Amino acid sequence: MPDSSLHQEWHPRHSPWLVALGVMLATFMQVLDTSIANIALPHIAGSLSSTPDEATWVLTSYLVSNAIILPMTGWLGNHFGRKRVFIACIGMFTFSSALCGAAANLPMLIAARVLQGAGGGAMVPIAQAVMLESFPPQKRGIAMATFAQAVVVAPIIGPTLGGWITDNYSWRWIFYINLPVGILAMFLAAWLVEDPPYIKRNLKAAIDFVGFGLLALWLATLQIVLDKGQEADWFGAEWIRWFTVVSVAAFVAFVIWEFRVEHPLVNLRILASGNFRTGLMLMTVVGLILYGTTAELPLFLQTLMGYPALQSGLALSPRGAAAFVTTFFVGRLVGKIRLRTMLFIGFSLLSLSVFQLSQINLQVSMASIVVPTMLNGVAISFIFVPLTTATMSQLRQRDIGSGTGLYNLMLNLGGSVGIAFVTTMIARRAQVHQALMVGHLTPTDPVFTTRLAAAQHALAQQSDPVTATHQAYAAVYGLLNSQAHLWAFVDNFRIFGVLVLCCIPLIFLFRRVKHAPVRQAEVQ
């Protein structure tokens, strides 16, 4: 006899908005920590007597453990109970934050960050699944708008907040501030979060140890390659080649195993949903653009424009403010405007903002940065809310936990690819442009000889002719180097813009879902 609970919409005992408050506090804390430590790395390296390259493992270790846990979220919730896992993850994250702040050396800090990443990995997808299930289908657009305010805004304000705390207090306080927030989040989760009936029925699912080993091997090697590839000259390093081979082999073996095992660690069968597959592809690109531009803009402002770290972080704050405000309105538009229309507007605005950023130069004003970044924030809001709703629209309510885990994994992996792409392309394209432009610095080029003579004449008034000549050549080379790097940044933004435009046709692959009371709002 079929279980009627599978065909009825489940609702929590508490108000959906109270539940949202409980899970959003933990979500904001976790997402904030993915970027808040970036700006403090030089201080961490100096304090713990390590090199800057060694200090980057503080970021890599967190991302690796976080990525491994993300796709396991559905299984963890089904096996142990979603509420229990959520509270345990908050507790682990809070405890490991205290360990990070008290770290006496770099290995201790890295170990604590691994534990922190493992605790934080399941928090975001569980929070997203809880919110999707707590709100009725017609209000899930508003729910995802609320969720987007934490997921989109927190990574943007993270570097700014981290820079302010580090400058005014100590890098250790970027971890200590999690303690009161985490304790409050645990209390709210214990009070408000409930396990749906179908979660409670799956507590005895078998443990897929083989799947876990393959998953950990795949994501750990992939994340390390993405984070350390540029430092090691990518495939010029033998260990990068081996890590890549191992990652690909582990990924293939993981996919084959998960489709064959009776109780898979990650339910890949939900990929049969066309909407879900399309949403994963688009969310990967959104993560690439979001994290890529978040890494690229401060780098441009600090290295070429001479902005201090805090001011360069503040330059991104208008994007967070725009996203925060826009999501209020976007959530209310879901169900009134076709999701495809909203996605088309979002991706069009995103490409426009990125192409506007590709017009930067060495005399660019702050306004020329602020306006495109605000437009970028508006675009992200128009994308994130309807994209999440459309992606989950064909999934059964009991599969939402697995879906949100994979969905957030692709967001994070897209972000890692975006950051790796930015760092690599800036270094490589700067070399290309420098090689092209240096061909104009010859005695037969009238512009070069005129500018060089003017520089020599100006500098000769303060030193002897020989010194002035050397200084003039150094000034010309410095300008050449700055222009080469500027064009590298421009190339990156243009590539991002073209990539976003290529996503627009995928929007029309979303299919309408009819007569599905336990599923999401229809894709119109």
C-alpha positions as CSV (number, residue, x, y, z in Angstrom):
1,M,0.0,0.0,0.0
2,P,1.6,3.3,-1.0
3,D,2.5,5.7,1.8
4,S,0.2,8.7,1.5
5,S,2.9,11.0,3.0
6,L,4.8,10.7,-0.2
7,H,2.0,12.3,-2.1
8,Q,1.2,15.1,0.4
9,E,3.0,18.3,1.0
10,W,4.7,18.2,4.4
11,H,4.7,21.4,6.5
12,P,6.7,22.2,9.7
13,R,5.0,23.0,13.0
14,H,6.7,26.5,13.3
15,S,6.3,29.5,11.0
16,P,8.4,29.1,7.8
17,W,9.9,32.6,8.6
18,L,11.0,31.4,12.0
19,V,12.6,28.4,10.5
20,A,14.3,30.6,7.9
21,L,15.7,32.8,10.6
22,G,17.1,29.7,12.4
23,V,18.9,28.2,9.4
24,M,20.0,31.5,7.7
25,L,22.1,32.5,10.7
26,A,24.2,29.4,10.4
27,T,24.3,29.7,6.6
28,F,25.6,33.3,6.7
29,M,28.3,32.3,9.2
30,Q,29.5,29.4,7.1
31,V,29.5,31.2,3.7
32,L,31.2,34.2,5.2
33,D,34.1,32.0,6.3
34,T,34.8,30.9,2.8
35,S,36.3,34.3,2.0
36,I,36.9,36.2,5.3
37,A,40.3,34.6,5.8
38,N,41.6,35.6,2.3
39,I,42.6,39.1,3.2
40,A,44.3,38.0,6.5
41,L,46.7,35.5,4.9
42,P,49.8,37.8,5.1
43,H,49.1,38.5,8.7
44,I,48.6,34.7,9.4
45,A,51.9,33.9,7.6
46,G,53.8,36.5,9.6
47,S,52.3,35.5,12.9
48,L,52.9,31.8,12.5
49,S,56.4,32.1,10.9
50,S,55.4,30.6,7.6
51,T,55.7,31.7,4.0
52,P,52.8,33.2,2.0
53,D,52.7,30.0,-0.2
54,E,52.4,27.8,2.9
55,A,49.7,30.1,4.4
56,T,47.5,29.5,1.3
57,W,46.9,26.0,2.7
58,V,44.6,27.7,5.2
59,L,42.2,28.3,2.3
60,T,42.9,25.1,0.4
61,S,42.4,22.8,3.4
62,Y,39.0,24.4,4.1
63,L,37.8,24.1,0.5
64,V,38.9,20.5,0.2
65,S,37.0,19.2,3.2
66,N,34.0,21.4,2.4
67,A,33.8,20.1,-1.1
68,I,33.9,16.5,0.0
69,I,31.0,16.9,2.4
70,L,28.8,18.9,0.1
71,P,27.5,16.1,-2.2
72,M,27.1,13.7,0.8
73,T,24.5,16.0,2.4
74,G,21.5,14.0,1.2
75,W,22.9,10.7,2.5
76,L,24.0,12.2,5.9
77,G,20.5,13.6,6.4
78,N,18.8,10.3,5.5
79,H,21.1,8.2,7.6
80,F,21.5,10.3,10.8
81,G,18.5,12.6,10.5
82,R,18.7,16.1,9.0
83,K,18.1,18.0,12.2
84,R,20.8,16.0,14.1
85,V,23.3,16.5,11.2
86,F,22.6,20.2,11.0
87,I,23.1,20.8,14.8
88,A,26.2,18.6,14.8
89,C,27.7,20.6,11.9
90,I,27.0,23.9,13.6
91,G,28.7,22.6,16.7
92,M,31.7,21.2,14.8
93,F,32.0,24.5,12.9
94,T,31.9,26.6,16.1
95,F,34.3,24.4,18.0
96,S,36.8,24.3,15.1
97,S,36.5,28.1,14.8
98,A,37.8,28.3,18.4
99,L,40.6,26.0,17.5
100,C,41.5,28.2,14.5
101,G,41.7,31.3,16.6
102,A,43.8,29.5,19.2
103,A,46.2,27.9,16.7
104,A,49.8,28.1,17.9
105,N,51.3,27.1,14.5
106,L,50.4,26.6,10.9
107,P,49.8,22.8,11.0
108,M,47.4,23.2,13.9
109,L,45.5,26.0,12.0
110,I,45.3,23.8,8.8
111,A,44.0,20.8,10.8
112,A,41.4,23.1,12.5
113,R,40.4,24.5,9.1
114,V,39.9,20.9,7.7
115,L,37.5,20.3,10.6
116,Q,35.8,23.6,10.1
117,G,35.3,22.9,6.4
118,A,33.8,19.4,7.2
119,G,31.4,21.0,9.7
120,G,30.4,23.8,7.3
121,G,30.1,21.5,4.2
122,A,26.6,20.2,4.9
123,M,25.2,23.4,6.6
124,V,24.4,25.3,3.4
125,P,22.6,22.6,1.4
126,I,20.7,21.4,4.5
127,A,19.6,25.0,5.2
128,Q,18.5,25.4,1.6
129,A,16.6,22.1,1.7
130,V,14.9,23.0,5.0
131,M,13.8,26.3,3.5
132,L,12.5,24.8,0.3
133,E,10.4,22.2,2.3
134,S,9.2,24.7,4.9
135,F,7.6,27.1,2.4
136,P,4.7,26.1,0.2
137,P,5.5,26.0,-3.5
138,Q,4.0,29.3,-4.3
139,K,6.2,31.0,-1.8
140,R,9.5,29.2,-2.5
141,G,10.7,32.1,-4.7
142,I,10.6,34.4,-1.6
143,A,12.3,31.6,0.4
144,M,15.1,31.4,-2.1
145,A,15.4,35.2,-2.3
146,T,16.0,35.2,1.5
147,F,18.5,32.3,1.1
148,A,20.3,34.2,-1.7
149,Q,20.9,37.2,0.6
150,A,23.3,35.1,2.7
151,V,24.8,33.0,-0.1
152,V,25.5,35.9,-2.4
153,V,26.2,38.8,0.0
154,A,28.4,36.9,2.5
155,P,31.3,36.1,0.1
156,I,31.3,39.8,-1.0
157,I,31.5,41.4,2.4
158,G,33.9,38.7,3.7
159,P,37.1,40.3,2.5
160,T,36.0,43.7,3.7
161,L,35.0,42.5,7.2
162,G,38.2,40.3,7.4
163,G,40.4,43.3,6.5
164,W,38.7,45.5,9.1
165,I,39.0,43.0,11.9
166,T,42.6,42.2,11.0
167,D,43.7,45.8,10.9
168,N,41.9,46.8,14.1
169,Y,42.2,43.7,16.2
170,S,43.9,40.4,15.2
171,W,43.4,37.8,12.5
172,R,42.4,35.4,15.3
173,W,39.2,37.4,15.8
174,I,37.9,36.5,12.3
175,F,37.4,33.0,13.8
176,Y,36.5,34.0,17.3
177,I,33.5,36.0,16.1
178,N,31.9,32.7,15.1
179,L,31.5,31.5,18.7
180,P,28.5,33.6,19.8
181,V,26.9,33.3,16.4
182,G,27.4,29.5,16.3
183,I,25.9,29.0,19.8
184,L,22.8,31.0,19.0
185,A,22.5,29.1,15.7
186,M,22.6,25.8,17.5
187,F,19.9,26.9,19.9
188,L,17.6,28.1,17.0
189,A,18.2,24.9,15.0
190,A,17.3,22.7,18.0
191,W,14.1,24.6,18.5
192,L,12.9,25.2,15.0
193,V,14.3,22.5,12.6
194,E,12.3,19.3,12.1
195,D,12.9,16.1,10.2
196,P,10.2,15.4,7.6
197,P,8.6,11.9,7.7
198,Y,10.5,10.5,4.8
199,I,13.8,11.5,6.4
200,K,12.9,9.5,9.6
201,R,12.1,6.4,7.5
202,N,15.7,6.1,6.1
203,L,17.8,6.1,9.2
204,K,19.1,2.6,8.6
205,A,20.6,3.2,5.1
206,A,23.8,1.3,4.6
207,I,27.1,3.2,4.7
208,D,28.8,3.5,1.3
209,F,32.5,3.4,2.3
210,V,33.8,2.8,-1.3
211,G,31.8,5.7,-2.6
212,F,33.1,8.0,0.2
213,G,36.7,7.0,-0.6
214,L,36.3,7.7,-4.3
215,L,34.5,10.9,-3.6
216,A,37.2,12.2,-1.2
217,L,40.0,11.2,-3.6
218,W,38.3,12.9,-6.6
219,L,37.4,16.2,-4.9
220,A,40.6,16.5,-2.8
221,T,42.9,16.0,-5.8
222,L,40.8,18.3,-8.0
223,Q,40.7,21.1,-5.4
224,I,44.4,20.9,-4.8
225,V,45.1,21.1,-8.5
226,L,42.9,24.1,-8.9
227,D,44.3,25.9,-5.9
228,K,48.0,25.1,-6.5
229,G,48.1,24.7,-10.3
230,Q,49.3,28.2,-11.1
231,E,52.0,28.2,-8.4
232,A,53.3,24.8,-9.8
233,D,53.1,25.9,-13.5
234,W,50.2,23.6,-14.1
235,F,51.1,20.5,-16.2
236,G,54.7,21.6,-16.2
237,A,54.8,20.0,-12.7
238,E,54.8,16.2,-12.6
239,W,52.8,16.0,-9.4
240,I,50.0,18.1,-11.0
241,R,49.8,15.7,-13.9
242,W,49.6,12.7,-11.5
243,F,47.0,14.5,-9.3
244,T,44.9,15.2,-12.5
245,V,45.1,11.6,-13.6
246,V,44.1,10.4,-10.2
247,S,41.2,12.9,-10.0
248,V,39.8,11.9,-13.4
249,A,40.1,8.2,-12.6
250,A,38.5,8.6,-9.2
251,F,35.6,10.6,-10.7
252,V,34.8,8.0,-13.4
253,A,35.0,5.2,-10.8
254,F,32.8,7.2,-8.4
255,V,30.1,7.8,-11.0
256,I,30.1,4.1,-12.1
257,W,30.0,2.8,-8.5
258,E,27.2,5.2,-7.4
259,F,24.9,4.0,-10.2
260,R,25.5,0.4,-9.3
261,V,25.4,0.3,-5.5
262,E,22.0,-0.2,-3.8
263,H,22.4,2.6,-1.2
264,P,24.6,5.2,-2.9
265,L,26.4,7.9,-0.9
266,V,25.3,10.5,-3.6
267,N,22.0,9.9,-5.4
268,L,23.2,10.6,-8.9
269,R,19.9,9.2,-10.3
270,I,18.4,12.7,-9.8
271,L,20.5,13.7,-12.8
272,A,17.8,12.1,-14.9
273,S,15.9,15.4,-14.4
274,G,16.6,17.6,-17.4
275,N,15.9,20.8,-15.3
276,F,18.3,19.6,-12.7
277,R,21.1,18.9,-15.2
278,T,20.6,22.3,-16.9
279,G,20.6,24.1,-13.5
280,L,23.8,22.5,-12.5
281,M,25.6,23.7,-15.6
282,L,24.3,27.2,-15.2
283,M,25.1,27.4,-11.5
284,T,28.7,26.3,-12.3
285,V,29.1,29.2,-14.6
286,V,27.5,31.6,-12.0
287,G,30.0,30.4,-9.4
288,L,32.8,30.9,-11.8
289,I,31.8,34.5,-12.6
290,L,30.8,35.4,-9.0
291,Y,34.0,34.1,-7.4
292,G,36.2,35.0,-10.4
293,T,35.2,38.7,-10.4
294,T,35.4,38.8,-6.6
295,A,39.0,37.7,-6.9
296,E,39.9,39.8,-9.9
297,L,38.6,43.2,-9.0
298,P,40.5,43.6,-5.7
299,L,43.6,42.3,-7.4
300,F,43.3,45.0,-10.1
301,L,42.6,47.7,-7.6
302,Q,45.5,46.8,-5.4
303,T,48.2,45.9,-7.9
304,L,47.6,48.5,-10.6
305,M,45.6,51.3,-8.9
306,G,47.4,51.2,-5.6
307,Y,44.3,50.8,-3.4
308,P,44.9,49.5,0.1
309,A,43.3,46.1,0.9
310,L,40.4,47.5,2.9
311,Q,39.5,50.1,0.2
312,S,39.6,47.5,-2.5
313,G,37.3,45.3,-0.5
314,L,34.9,48.2,-0.1
315,A,34.8,48.7,-3.8
316,L,32.9,45.3,-4.0
317,S,30.4,46.3,-1.2
318,P,27.9,48.0,-3.6
319,R,27.4,44.6,-5.3
320,G,26.5,43.0,-2.0
321,A,24.1,46.0,-1.2
322,A,22.5,45.8,-4.7
323,A,22.0,42.0,-4.4
324,F,20.6,42.3,-0.9
325,V,18.0,44.9,-1.9
326,T,17.1,43.3,-5.3
327,T,16.4,39.8,-3.8
328,F,13.5,41.2,-1.9
329,F,11.7,42.2,-5.1
330,V,12.9,39.2,-7.1
331,G,11.4,36.7,-4.6
332,R,8.0,38.4,-5.0
333,L,8.2,38.2,-8.8
334,V,8.5,34.4,-8.9
335,G,5.2,33.1,-9.9
336,K,4.2,36.4,-11.5
337,I,6.9,36.5,-14.2
338,R,8.1,33.5,-16.2
339,L,11.3,32.0,-14.7
340,R,12.8,31.9,-18.2
341,T,12.2,35.7,-18.5
342,M,13.8,36.4,-15.2
343,L,16.8,34.3,-16.0
344,F,17.1,35.9,-19.4
345,I,17.1,39.4,-17.7
346,G,19.6,38.2,-15.1
347,F,22.2,36.7,-17.6
348,S,21.8,39.7,-19.9
349,L,22.5,42.1,-17.1
350,L,25.4,39.9,-15.9
351,S,27.1,39.9,-19.3
352,L,26.5,43.7,-19.6
353,S,28.1,44.4,-16.2
354,V,31.1,42.2,-17.1
355,F,31.6,43.8,-20.5
356,Q,31.5,47.2,-18.7
357,L,34.3,46.1,-16.4
358,S,36.3,45.1,-19.5
359,Q,36.5,48.9,-20.3
360,I,38.8,49.6,-17.4
361,N,42.0,51.6,-17.7
362,L,44.8,53.0,-15.5
363,Q,42.9,56.2,-15.1
364,V,39.5,54.6,-14.2
365,S,37.5,56.3,-11.5
366,M,35.8,54.5,-8.6
367,A,32.4,55.3,-10.1
368,S,33.4,53.2,-13.2
369,I,33.9,50.3,-10.9
370,V,31.0,50.8,-8.6
371,V,28.3,51.0,-11.3
372,P,29.1,47.7,-13.0
373,T,29.5,45.9,-9.7
374,M,26.1,47.1,-8.6
375,L,24.6,46.0,-11.9
376,N,26.4,42.7,-11.2
377,G,24.7,42.3,-7.9
378,V,21.3,43.0,-9.5
379,A,22.0,40.4,-12.1
380,I,23.0,37.7,-9.6
381,S,19.7,38.2,-7.7
382,F,17.7,37.8,-10.9
383,I,19.7,34.6,-11.6
384,F,20.0,32.9,-8.2
385,V,16.4,32.8,-7.1
386,P,14.7,31.6,-10.3
387,L,17.6,29.3,-11.2
388,T,17.3,27.5,-7.8
389,T,13.5,27.2,-8.2
390,A,13.8,26.0,-11.8
391,T,16.6,23.5,-11.0
392,M,14.7,21.8,-8.2
393,S,11.3,21.9,-9.9
394,Q,11.3,18.3,-11.1
395,L,12.7,16.7,-8.0
396,R,10.6,14.9,-5.5
397,Q,10.5,16.5,-2.0
398,R,12.5,13.6,-0.6
399,D,15.3,14.2,-3.2
400,I,15.7,17.9,-2.4
401,G,18.4,17.2,0.1
402,S,20.6,15.4,-2.4
403,G,19.8,18.0,-5.0
404,T,20.9,20.9,-2.9
405,G,24.1,19.2,-2.0
406,L,25.1,18.7,-5.7
407,Y,23.9,22.2,-6.5
408,N,26.1,23.9,-3.9
409,L,29.0,21.6,-4.9
410,M,28.9,22.9,-8.5
411,L,28.7,26.5,-7.2
412,N,31.8,26.0,-5.1
413,L,33.7,24.1,-7.9
414,G,32.7,26.8,-10.4
415,G,34.2,29.3,-7.9
416,S,37.4,27.4,-7.6
417,V,37.7,27.1,-11.4
418,G,37.0,30.9,-11.7
419,I,39.7,31.8,-9.2
420,A,42.2,29.5,-10.8
421,F,41.3,30.9,-14.2
422,V,41.8,34.5,-13.1
423,T,45.2,33.9,-11.5
424,T,46.5,31.9,-14.4
425,M,45.2,34.1,-17.2
426,I,46.5,37.3,-15.6
427,A,50.0,35.8,-15.4
428,R,49.9,34.3,-18.9
429,R,48.1,37.0,-20.8
430,A,50.3,39.7,-19.2
431,Q,53.4,37.9,-20.6
432,V,51.7,37.7,-24.1
433,H,50.8,41.4,-24.1
434,Q,54.2,42.4,-22.8
435,A,55.9,40.5,-25.6
436,L,53.7,42.2,-28.2
437,M,54.2,45.7,-26.8
438,V,57.9,45.5,-26.3
439,G,58.3,45.3,-30.0
440,H,57.4,49.0,-30.2
441,L,60.2,50.0,-27.8
442,T,62.8,50.5,-30.5
443,P,64.9,53.5,-31.6
444,T,63.0,53.5,-34.9
445,D,59.6,54.1,-33.1
446,P,58.9,57.8,-33.0
447,V,56.4,57.7,-30.2
448,F,58.8,55.7,-28.0
449,T,61.8,57.9,-28.7
450,T,59.8,61.1,-28.1
451,R,58.5,59.8,-24.7
452,L,61.9,58.5,-23.7
453,A,63.6,61.8,-24.5
454,A,61.0,63.8,-22.5
455,A,61.4,61.5,-19.5
456,Q,65.2,61.8,-19.7
457,H,65.0,65.6,-19.9
458,A,62.7,65.8,-16.9
459,L,64.8,63.4,-14.8
460,A,68.1,65.0,-15.8
461,Q,67.1,68.1,-13.8
462,Q,67.3,66.0,-10.6
463,S,70.3,63.8,-11.4
464,D,73.2,63.2,-13.9
465,P,72.4,62.2,-17.5
466,V,73.5,58.6,-17.1
467,T,71.3,58.1,-14.0
468,A,68.4,59.9,-15.7
469,T,68.7,57.6,-18.7
470,H,68.5,54.5,-16.5
471,Q,65.5,56.0,-14.6
472,A,63.7,56.9,-17.9
473,Y,64.1,53.3,-19.2
474,A,62.9,52.0,-15.8
475,A,59.8,54.3,-15.9
476,V,59.0,53.2,-19.5
477,Y,59.3,49.5,-18.5
478,G,57.1,50.0,-15.5
479,L,54.4,51.6,-17.7
480,L,54.8,48.8,-20.2
481,N,54.4,46.2,-17.4
482,S,51.3,48.0,-16.0
483,Q,49.7,48.2,-19.5
484,A,50.4,44.5,-20.1
485,H,48.7,43.5,-16.9
486,L,45.8,45.9,-17.6
487,W,45.1,44.1,-20.9
488,A,45.3,40.8,-19.1
489,F,42.5,42.0,-16.8
490,V,40.5,43.2,-19.8
491,D,40.9,39.9,-21.5
492,N,39.6,38.1,-18.5
493,F,36.5,40.2,-18.2
494,R,35.8,39.8,-22.0
495,I,36.1,36.1,-21.7
496,F,33.7,36.1,-18.7
497,G,31.2,38.2,-20.7
498,V,31.3,35.8,-23.7
499,L,30.9,32.8,-21.3
500,V,27.7,34.4,-19.8
501,L,26.3,35.0,-23.3
502,C,26.8,31.4,-24.1
503,C,24.6,30.4,-21.1
504,I,21.5,32.2,-22.4
505,P,20.5,29.5,-24.9
506,L,20.6,27.0,-22.0
507,I,17.8,28.9,-20.2
508,F,15.3,27.7,-22.8
509,L,16.1,24.0,-22.0
510,F,14.1,24.3,-18.8
511,R,10.8,22.5,-19.1
512,R,7.5,23.3,-17.4
513,V,6.4,21.0,-14.6
514,K,2.6,20.4,-14.3
515,H,0.5,18.8,-11.6
516,A,3.4,18.1,-9.1
517,P,2.1,19.1,-5.7
518,V,5.2,17.9,-3.9
519,R,7.6,19.7,-6.2
520,Q,8.7,23.2,-6.8
521,A,6.9,26.0,-8.5
522,E,6.4,25.5,-12.2
523,V,9.0,26.6,-14.7
524,Q,7.0,28.7,-17.1
